[in-house]
Amino acid sequence: MVIMPALDGVEHRYVELGGGITIHVADAGPADGPAVMLVHGFPQNWWEWHELIGPLAADGYRVLCPDLRGAGWSSAPRSRYRKNDMADDLAAVVDHLGVATVKLVAHDWGGPVAFIMMLRHPQKVTGFFGMNTAAPYLKRDLAMLRNVWRFWYQIPIMLPVIGPRVIGDPKARFYRLLAKWVGGGFLVPEDDVRFYIECMREPGHAEAGSRWYRTFQTREMVRWMRGEYDDVRVGVPVRWLSGTKDPVLTPDLLDGYADRMRDFQVELVDGVGHWIVEQRPELVLDRLRSFLKAET
């Protein structure tokens, strides 16, 4: 097992949800503080947020950082990894921890998972803050077709046998190539790269990561394009922070979001790629504080 990294003020909880699902949660800050849940992307885990946890906890928030099903120290069952199910995992964690409501903060794949949690369990969520991510909405127009090529990298990741090998490569060759491209030239620190790859090499985790993508490409993408969630209007404040050098999750993908949300605002950050949390942690923390303070 990969050794859990230590971070001052963090307690580690393991929430048993049944059906072979155990979700690990890094928990910091006062137990009675306003709760904020930070949901990581791929191939990361709760450690993605390590520079933000301490400051937010010191501000008086209860900071909850779950490892999504199949990542970090959560279990990796042999399931389809539907984002609906992963969203329900998060809602169940909130219930098990005795938290009434949370504000959601999410990056990359954590975005659609957390967003779907908000759509399926609106009574539990009082705000959403997304970073270089997407909601479960896909446009059905020529612009979408022109952008399909940007998702080329998902093909090797999603393939049976090949995908887990690509993800679990101890030298992380594909990951390094991909990470630098989506990062607009910025790469996550080397120590973190090695750490995330070690975690993905744990039994079942590389297979789980492959299924995150396979399920999206073979099942969810069609449902989202058909408008699975188009009729659900979001009533809580939603904010988006996106680096403009991300070649995959480009700003134009957010077109039409405002039509489905009562209170939606976007800030584009020039010179920043996909790994905005690591590249500009001080900016992310500043925007998060403003969001949480305004909506608490």
N, C-alpha and C positions, 0 to 999 in steps of 0.2 A: 504494500500500500504506500502511496505517496504521503509523505508527512504533511499534516495540516500546518500551514504557515501561521505563525503567531502574530496577533495584532492586539495591542492594548485595548482593553475595554470590551472585547468581543467574546460572547458566549456562543457555543455551538450546540444547536438543538437538532434532533433527528425526529421528524414527524412521520409516524406510521399512518399511512392512508388506506392500507388494505390492498389486496390484490397484488402483493409483491412490490408496492410502491412506497419507498421511503424518501422523503425530501429533507435534505440538509439545509439548515438556515443559520447564517451568521447573524447574531442578534446583538445590537449595541444600543446604548443610550437608556434613559429612564423608562421603566416598564409602563408608566402612565403617561408618557409623552405622546404627542401626535405622531401617528405611525406613517412612515414612508418606506415603501418597498422598492428596492433597486434590483432590476431584472437584467441579467447579463446576456451577452450574445455568444456567438460561436467563433472559435472553439474555447471560449473562456468559461469562467465560473465566478463565484462570489468575489474572488480576489480582484476582479476587474475594478471594483469600487474601493479598493483599500485606501486610496488617498482621500476619499470623500467621507468615509465612515466616521472617522474620529471627529472632524469638524462639524458634521451634521449632528452627531451624538452630543457634542459639547453645546450645540445650539438648543438642546432640549428635546430633540426628536428621537423617537424609537426607530432605529434603523434596522430594517429586515432585508437581508440579502440571501435569497434562496438560490440553491443550485437547481437548475431545471432538471427534470427527469432525463437521465442519461448523461449528466454532466457533473463534474466535481465530485462531491461526496454523496450525492443522491444515487439511488439505485438505477440500474440500467436494464429494465425488463425487456423481454423480446416482444415488443408491441409495435404498432404502426407509427407511433409518435405523432398522432393527430394534435394539432395546436389547440383544438377545443379541449381535449383531454388534459393537455399540459396547462391550459388556462384554469381548468377546474382544480388541478393540483394546487395552484396558487390560492384559489378561493378557499380550499379546504385547509391550507396552512394558516390562513388568516383566522378561520374558525377555531382551529386547534390551539392557537396561541391566545385565544380570547380577545382578539382585536376586532373592534366593531367596524371601523372604516380605515382605509389607507389611501394615500396618494401614491400613484405608480410612476416610477421612473424607469426607462428602459432603453436599451441599445441593441441594434442589429436584430437577431431572431427574438430577443426578449421583447421587442416592440410588438409584433403581431400577437405573441402569446399573452402579454399583459393587456393589450388592447381588447382582445377577445374576452379576457376575464372581465374587463369593464363592461363589455356589451352583454355578457351572459349573467353577470352578477352586479348590476348597476348600484344596488343598495350598499355595496361594500366599498365603492370607489368614489372619492371626492375630487379627483383631479388626475391628469395624465401629462407626463413630460417625456417626450420621445427624442432620441438623439441618433441621427443617421440610421433611421429605421423606417418601417412602413406599417401601415394599418392593413387590415384584410380587405382592401379594396383594389381591384385591378381594372384599369380603364379598357374599354372595348372599342379602340379606335386605332388609326394609323400610327399615332404617336407611340402607342404600346408596342406595335409591331416593329417600329424602328429601333426600339430599345431592347428587343429580345436578345440581341447578340451580347449584351452586357452580362447576361447570366450564364455565359459559356462555362464558367468554372464549376457550376453546379452539376454538370454532366458526369465528370469523373468521380465527384464526391458521392453522388447518389447511386452509382452502379453497385450491385451486389458483388461481393468479393473484392473488387477493385477499390471501391470507396473506403471500406475500413482499412485497407492497406495504405492508401494515400493519407488518410487521417492519422493512422498510427505509425507512420514512418518515423523512426527515431531521429533521423536527420532533418525531418520537417521540410523537405525540399519543396514540395508543392505549396505548403503553407507559407513558406518564406517568399516564394514568387508571388503568390496571390496577395499576401498581406502587404507587400510593398506596393503592388499595383493599386489596390483599393485604398491604401493609405496615402496616395498621392506622393509617394516617395518616402513617407514616414513609416518606420517599422517599430512595433512594440519593443520595449527593451528586451535584450537577449535573455536575461534571467527569467523574465515572464514568459517568453516564447518557450523556453525549455520546460518550464513548470507546466504550462498548459498542455504541451504535447505529452509530458509524462502522465498527466491526469487522463488524457484521452486514450492512453495505452493501457489503462486499467481494464480488467475483464468486462467485456460488453460495451464499453463506452465508445470505441471507434465504430462499432456496428450501430449503436444508437445514433451517433452523429450522422452517419450515412442515411439512416432512416428519417432523420429530421428533414433532409432534403428530398429523399425519395418520396415520402408521403406528400410533401408539397407539390412536387412535379407531377405525380401520377394521380393525385386525388384532389388536393385542396385548391390548386391553381384554377382548375375548371370551375369549382364551386364558387370561388371568389369572383371569377370573371362573370359568372351568372348572377352575381349579386346576392350571395348568401346573407350578407349583413347590410345591404344597401338601405333597407327600410328602418334600421335602428338608428334613431337620432341621438347624438351624445349631448347630454345636458350639463356636464361638468366642464370646467375650464381645461383646454387642451393646448399645450405649447410644444413647438418643434424647434430643435436646434440642429442644424445640419451644416457640415463642412462641404464647401463647394467643390473640393478636389476629389470627392468620392465618385469614382467612375460608374458605380452600379446604382446606388441609391441617390439619383440625381434630383434636384429640386422640382423638376417638372412632374415627377411621379406624385407630388403632393397636390397637384391640380385637382380640384373638385372636393378635397377634404372639407373645406369650409362649408360646403352645402349640406354636410351631414352633422355639423357640430354647431352648437349655439355660440361658443366662445373659443375661437381658434386663431392662434397667432404663430408665425414662423419667423425665425431669425437665421439668416444664412451667414456662415463664417468663412470669409475668404482665406485661402491658403491652408486650409485644414482638410484632411481626408477622412476616411472612415473611422479611424481610431481616435475620435475626438476626445474621449475620456482620458486617454493616456497622453495625447499630444497637447491638450489645453486644459488640464485639470483645474487650474485657477479660474478660467472662464466658465467652465461647467459648474463649478461650485458657486460662483457668483450668481449665475442665472438660476440655479436651483434654489439658492437662498431667497432670491427675489420672488420666485414662483411660490415657494412654500410660505413665506411670510405674508404675501398678498392674499393667499387663499386659506390660511389657517383660521 
